[in-house]
């Protein structure tokens, strides 16, 4: 019988447990959830648990507790599954560790054996997270923030309410598409209104005078600071122009409400300008 393993809810903790299961070829019978201070000292909950550095930076190589960086090199598919499992917040940690243990014993064959209930549970959660990431890459709507002049260094803000904790994954997409798209690519922020935290990204000056070699600074905001960031100044004139555009280009004869509800769930619509958000 395997004793229960302790987990504080952070990605760093989960990846350490995943590596342990992978290396030892066994999984715990249960996972005990403890306060963050229970593993890393201190007593107050640390809000940074929502934004693991190892997910924010694709080039992160600093070794986490348990040697998580080594796992990323040896078993990248397992590392990716652990990241999506953590983002899902669906309590699939036990399934993840079972798959990790099986992967440690059988190798790649374990990731194709869908007779295993743990693998089916994990894959379903990963697919749900990937689907929401893909949707919000297209449904995020950016607006200039009220504190910044419309003629100055604008901060563009997108307010989201995702089912899963996916801001880290979305950050990479918008850095490539928005902040690095041109030499003068601007700052932007993603706000998770449900979890009340935000990630604000700002490109640094490039030594080449263009987007090559440009660094991105990322700042995390929590609680009231994140909520305040969500207050935008997308002027009435801008919103009216966009709504007029969508109204003029819409073809009522091709309206398909059933398909629209399937492709654009209602929970996303409150933040879409074209649907009245």
C-alpha positions in Angstrom: 0.0 0.0 0.0 1.4 3.4 -1.0 1.0 6.2 1.5 -0.7 9.4 0.6 1.4 12.1 -1.1 1.2 15.7 -0.1 0.2 18.4 -2.7 -0.2 22.2 -2.1 -2.1 22.9 -5.3 0.7 24.6 -7.2 2.1 23.4 -10.5 5.6 23.1 -9.0 4.2 20.7 -6.4 2.3 18.7 -9.0 5.2 18.3 -11.4 7.4 17.1 -8.5 4.8 14.4 -7.6 4.5 13.5 -11.3 8.2 13.1 -11.6 8.3 10.9 -8.5 5.6 8.7 -9.9 7.4 8.5 -13.2 10.8 7.6 -11.7 9.5 5.2 -9.1 6.9 3.5 -11.3 4.2 3.8 -8.6 1.4 6.1 -7.7 0.0 7.0 -4.3 -3.3 5.6 -3.1 -4.4 9.2 -2.2 -3.3 12.8 -2.4 -3.5 15.0 0.7 -4.0 18.6 -0.2 -2.2 21.0 2.2 -1.8 24.7 2.5 1.1 26.1 0.5 2.9 26.9 3.7 2.8 23.2 4.5 5.4 22.4 1.9 7.3 25.6 1.4 7.1 27.4 4.8 5.0 30.3 5.9 1.3 30.4 6.8 -0.5 32.7 4.4 -1.8 31.5 1.0 0.4 32.7 -1.8 -1.6 33.9 -4.7 1.3 33.3 -7.0 0.2 29.7 -7.0 -1.9 30.7 -9.9 1.0 31.7 -12.1 3.9 29.1 -12.1 7.1 30.5 -13.6 7.8 27.3 -15.4 4.6 27.8 -17.5 5.1 31.5 -18.0 8.5 31.1 -19.6 9.0 28.5 -22.4 12.8 28.6 -21.8 12.5 28.1 -18.0 15.2 25.6 -16.9 15.5 26.3 -13.2 15.1 23.1 -11.4 12.0 22.8 -9.2 11.6 20.8 -6.1 11.9 17.2 -7.1 13.8 18.0 -10.3 10.9 19.0 -12.4 13.1 20.5 -15.0 14.7 17.2 -15.6 11.3 15.6 -16.2 10.6 18.1 -18.8 13.6 17.0 -20.8 13.1 13.2 -20.3 9.3 13.1 -20.7 8.0 16.2 -22.4 4.6 14.6 -23.3 4.1 13.8 -19.6 5.2 17.4 -18.6 2.6 18.8 -21.1 -0.1 16.5 -19.7 0.7 17.6 -16.1 0.5 21.3 -17.2 -3.0 20.8 -18.7 -4.1 18.7 -15.7 -3.1 21.5 -13.4 -4.9 24.1 -15.5 -8.1 22.0 -15.6 -8.8 22.3 -11.8 -10.9 19.2 -12.2 -9.2 17.1 -9.6 -7.5 14.7 -12.0 -4.2 14.6 -10.1 -4.7 11.0 -9.1 -5.3 10.0 -12.7 -2.2 12.0 -13.8 0.1 10.2 -11.3 -1.3 6.8 -12.2 -0.5 7.5 -15.9 3.0 8.9 -14.9 3.7 5.7 -13.0 2.6 3.5 -15.9 4.6 5.6 -18.3 7.7 5.1 -16.1 7.2 1.4 -16.3 6.1 0.8 -19.9 7.2 3.9 -21.7 5.3 5.3 -24.7 3.0 2.2 -24.8 1.3 3.6 -21.6 0.2 6.7 -23.4 -1.7 4.7 -26.0 -3.5 2.2 -23.8 -7.0 3.6 -23.5 -8.1 0.5 -21.7 -6.7 2.3 -18.6 -9.4 4.4 -16.9 -6.8 6.8 -15.6 -5.6 7.6 -19.1 -9.1 8.2 -20.4 -9.8 10.6 -17.5 -6.6 12.5 -18.0 -7.0 12.7 -21.8 -10.6 14.0 -21.5 -9.5 16.8 -19.1 -6.6 17.7 -21.3 -8.9 18.0 -24.3 -11.3 20.2 -22.4 -8.5 22.6 -21.5 -7.0 22.6 -25.0 -10.4 23.4 -26.4 -10.9 26.3 -24.2 -7.5 27.7 -24.9 -8.2 27.5 -28.6 -11.6 29.2 -28.2 -10.3 32.1 -26.1 -7.4 32.7 -28.5 -10.2 33.8 -30.9 -12.8 35.1 -28.5 -10.5 37.5 -26.4 -11.3 41.1 -27.1 -8.8 43.8 -26.2 -9.7 47.3 -25.1 -7.5 50.3 -24.1 -7.3 50.7 -20.4 -8.8 53.8 -18.8 -5.6 55.0 -17.1 -3.7 55.3 -20.4 -4.1 58.1 -22.9 -5.6 56.9 -26.2 -2.6 58.7 -27.9 0.1 57.5 -25.5 1.5 54.1 -24.5 -1.8 52.2 -24.5 -2.3 49.1 -22.4 -4.7 46.8 -24.2 -6.8 44.7 -21.8 -8.8 41.5 -22.4 -11.2 40.4 -19.7 -12.0 36.7 -19.6 -13.9 34.3 -17.4 -12.4 30.9 -18.4 -13.6 27.6 -16.8 -10.0 26.6 -16.5 -6.9 28.4 -15.2 -5.4 29.0 -18.6 -4.0 32.5 -18.6 -0.4 31.2 -18.7 -1.1 29.3 -22.0 -3.0 32.3 -23.5 -0.1 34.6 -22.6 2.3 32.9 -25.0 -0.2 33.1 -27.9 -0.8 36.8 -27.5 2.9 37.6 -26.9 3.6 36.1 -30.3 0.6 37.6 -32.1 0.3 41.0 -30.4 3.3 42.1 -28.5 5.9 40.9 -31.0 3.9 41.4 -34.2 5.7 44.6 -35.0 8.7 46.7 -33.8 6.3 48.9 -31.8 4.2 46.1 -30.4 2.4 47.4 -27.3 1.7 46.2 -23.7 -1.3 44.1 -23.0 -3.0 42.4 -20.1 -5.2 39.3 -19.7 -7.6 39.4 -16.7 -9.2 36.3 -15.2 -12.3 37.8 -13.7 -13.4 34.5 -12.2 -10.1 34.0 -10.2 -9.4 37.7 -9.8 -5.9 37.7 -11.1 -4.2 39.2 -14.2 -1.0 38.9 -16.3 0.3 42.1 -17.7 3.0 41.8 -20.5 5.1 44.6 -21.9 7.7 44.2 -24.7 11.1 45.7 -23.9 13.2 47.7 -26.3 14.9 45.5 -29.0 18.6 45.9 -29.6 17.9 45.5 -33.3 15.2 48.2 -33.6 12.6 45.5 -34.5 10.9 42.6 -32.9 14.0 40.3 -33.0 15.5 39.5 -29.6 12.9 41.4 -27.7 12.3 40.5 -24.1 8.9 40.5 -22.5 8.4 41.5 -18.9 5.4 39.9 -17.2 3.7 41.2 -14.1 1.1 39.5 -12.0 -1.8 41.3 -10.3 -4.2 39.9 -7.8 -7.5 40.8 -6.1 -8.5 44.5 -6.4 -5.5 45.3 -8.6 -6.7 42.8 -11.1 -10.3 43.9 -10.8 -9.3 47.5 -11.4 -7.3 46.5 -14.5 -10.5 45.0 -15.9 -12.1 48.4 -15.9 -11.5 49.6 -19.5 -12.2 52.7 -21.5 -13.4 51.2 -24.7 -15.2 54.4 -25.7 -18.8 54.3 -26.8 -17.8 55.6 -30.3 -15.5 52.6 -30.8 -18.1 50.1 -29.6 -20.8 51.6 -31.7 -18.5 51.5 -34.8 -17.7 47.8 -34.2 -21.4 46.9 -33.7 -22.3 48.8 -36.9 -19.7 46.8 -38.8 -20.9 43.5 -37.5 -24.5 44.4 -38.2 -23.7 45.6 -41.7 -21.8 42.4 -42.5 -24.2 39.9 -41.0 -26.4 37.9 -43.4 -29.7 37.1 -41.6 -30.4 34.4 -44.2 -27.4 32.4 -43.1 -28.3 32.7 -39.4 -27.9 29.3 -37.6 -28.5 29.9 -33.8 -27.9 26.2 -33.0 -24.5 26.1 -34.6 -23.6 29.5 -33.1 -24.4 28.2 -29.6 -22.2 25.2 -30.2 -19.2 27.2 -31.5 -19.7 30.3 -29.3 -21.1 29.2 -25.9 -23.1 31.7 -24.0 -20.5 32.0 -21.2 -18.1 33.8 -23.6 -20.5 36.3 -25.0 -20.7 38.9 -22.3 -17.1 40.1 -23.2 -17.6 40.1 -27.0 -18.3 43.5 -28.5 -20.1 42.1 -31.5 -22.7 40.3 -29.3 -23.4 43.4 -27.1 -20.7 42.8 -24.5 
